Amino acid sequence: MLMNILRWSAIPVVLIASPFSGLAGGYEPLLNGLVCMAAIVLLQRAALLRQYVSGAGLIAIAIVFGPFYLAVKIVLLLGLISIAELSAVLAGFRMRPATAVCLAAA
């Protein structure tokens, strides 16, 4: 139970704390690189455990703390959101087996 709470609270806490990484001074690139690498390692673990929702949050953390320009970060996050929306729409239109009621009406 405690691990589940920590896992689900870690991603929002890191994303909320990301604007304050500029206060680290000269250590900001090192801090950003460390958080980005940790997110990539945890993303691999989440993929092995098939925890795709937490994996999407870790991708967002890796993008926010990655060594990219701000415009590139925004485009990558918008692309991630677009892929998530497309997969939700495709899941809604997925083929379902016919039920007995549908067969009787035909």
Buried (B, 14 or more C-beta within 10 A) or exposed (E): EEEEEEBEEBBEEBBEEBEEBEEEEEEEEEBBEEBBEBBBEBBEEBEEEEBEEBBBBBBBBBBBBBEBEEEEBEEBBEEBEEEEEEEEEEEEEEEEEEEEEEEEEE
